[in-house]
Amino acid sequence: MPVELLIVLVALIVSWLVFTVLVQVVKASIRTAMAIAIAILILQIVFGIGPTDLWQEITQLPQTLWRTLTGK
């Protein structure tokens, strides 16, 4: 088997592996984005909490945790 053919075969195998991993990452990202969107929708419909309110609480979370842990 010539070296060039071997290089092409290895390149195809590596390309296929990279493509497979990329597809898995995209699938996981889409699932996570959908779960977040559904959670925000449920919060908005059931409890009346909008994305702005949620973002404000998320940005204040480190400060709240620090106050809880230190007792200040």
C-alpha positions in Angstrom: 0.0 0.0 0.0 1.5 3.3 -1.0 2.1 5.9 1.7 -0.2 8.4 0.1 -3.1 6.0 0.2 -2.4 5.3 3.9 -2.3 9.0 4.7 -5.7 9.5 2.9 -7.3 6.6 4.8 -6.0 7.9 8.1 -7.2 11.4 7.3 -10.7 10.1 6.4 -10.8 8.1 9.7 -9.8 11.2 11.7 -12.2 13.4 9.8 -15.0 10.9 10.5 -14.2 10.8 14.2 -14.0 14.6 14.5 -17.3 14.9 12.6 -19.0 12.4 14.9 -17.8 14.2 18.0 -18.9 17.5 16.5 -22.4 16.1 15.9 -22.6 14.9 19.5 -21.6 18.3 20.9 -24.2 20.1 18.7 -26.9 17.6 19.8 -26.0 18.1 23.5 -25.9 21.9 23.0 -29.3 21.9 21.3 -30.8 19.7 24.1 -29.4 22.1 26.8 -30.7 25.2 25.0 -34.2 23.6 24.6 -34.2 22.6 28.3 -33.3 26.2 29.4 -35.9 27.7 27.0 -38.6 25.3 28.4 -37.6 26.1 32.0 -37.8 29.9 31.3 -41.2 29.4 29.6 -42.5 27.5 32.5 -41.3 30.1 34.9 -42.9 32.8 32.9 -46.3 31.1 32.4 -46.7 29.5 35.9 -45.0 32.0 38.2 -44.9 35.2 36.1 -41.1 35.4 36.3 -39.7 37.0 33.1 -36.3 36.6 31.6 -35.2 40.0 33.0 -36.1 39.0 36.5 -34.3 35.7 36.1 -31.2 37.4 34.7 -31.2 39.8 37.6 -31.3 37.0 40.1 -28.6 35.1 38.3 -26.3 38.1 38.3 -26.9 38.7 42.1 -26.3 35.0 42.9 -22.6 35.2 43.8 -23.3 38.1 46.1 -26.2 36.3 47.8 -24.1 33.2 48.2 -21.3 35.2 49.8 -23.6 36.8 52.2 -25.1 33.5 53.1 -21.8 31.8 53.7 -20.2 34.7 55.6 -23.3 35.7 57.6 -22.9 39.4 56.6 
